[in-house]
Amino acid sequence: MRARAHALAAGRRHSVARRRDGTVVATGASSAGECRVESWHDVVSVAAGNVHTATNTGRSHTVAVRSDGTALASGWNGDGQCDVAAWRDVVAIAAGWRRTLGVCADGTVVAAGRTAEGACDVRHWREVVAVSCGDWHSVAVTSDGTAVAVGVDRRGQCSVRAWHDLCDISAGYLHTVGLRADGRVVATGDRTTGACDVEHWEDVVALSAGSYHTVAVMASGLVLAVGDNSLGQCEVGAWRDVVAVSAGSTHTLGLRADGTVLGAGNNANGRCDVGAWSDVRG
């Protein structure tokens, strides 16, 4: 199983995408420079850091993997989450609250950033093929289809040990969702927002957990969404021909098969101003 590359990333206040030619575009708040990606090239995967909801600082970061296995980062570096210049042989990357994780070609995982909650305690992980950062926890899928998790587990968001036959995983604020090879979705964590109400989903090919909502792409190109919809982040029922999604804090992005991008939800700071983007590819 190859590590999955991501062409689209929704953060708390910004959005990022990788174009077919390896360049990167970004829109939204950039108070810490998280949208300063104009000079990036040869990029194969991108990720957008989140900002812990309670802090509301407006500072975030953006990271990427290049085709040569090196990593790039821009934005707020208060906890060293952008200290990735020395990383090598990286094939996948994830960004969360004040941290960055990278999957190496040998299946090990490297981490940079805040260590206080244990979400960077990934040095013992092996044979990892997919990784995701929530706010206070980190999760991964291994080559045998099982899952591992570290960090804060106060709502059961790290209770993934019994999961099997996974091909992807995504961590939100207080919940985690996993995609099984048969197209079904499993979830654990805080159920009060409805973000874990995915038990009846079928034929799913891609998924993403936002802070309080979950979105998924079906094989038909339609998109499903559950959870908090207070700002319209789950209003994706009219989307068609979608091949990938990314859920941020209060907005959702969708990548269409023709390389264009859709946005829904909170558009403060222009984070959903993606209508002009084209030739975005995974």
C-alpha angles and dihedrals in degrees: 000000000000122000108259119245119214122215094182133051132178118195130180096281106001143051131216135190138182118225126215091257092057097255122126133226128196139182137182135048114000104172090136096037096261091142095052096109101120094113096049117112140168089035119162102176138018138197134186122214121232129224117229105254096229094054095051090187096148091226120125143145142229127217136185144182120229126213090255091059097255124126134230130201139181135175135042114008102177093134099030093263090140095052095108102116092106095053117114137185092022116164102172136020140196134188129203139157106328095335146081130205127197129194113218126213091254092057097255122124131228125201139199130184139030115018102176098100096040095247090127094053094111102120092109096051115113137184092017117172102170133026137183137183125217122184098275103004140054128210137187144182119228128211093264092058097254126122137233130195140185135182135046113001102176093130096035093260090140095051095111102118094107095052118109142173091037125162099176142010138194133193126210131182098289102354142061130207129195132198117219124210090247091061096255123126130223127196141189136180136046110013099181095095096046092242090126095053093109103112094111097049116116138178092028117164101175137015143179135194119219125192094279105357140059128215132188141182120228124213087254092062093251120129130228126200137181135173134043112013099169092127099031096264091138096049095109101117093111095053117114137186092021119162102176140017138196125196120205130183097288104352138062132212128201128195115213125210090250091060097255122125132227127203135198135176133024111018098182110142089014095280090148095046092113100119093107095051115110141170092033109162139175 
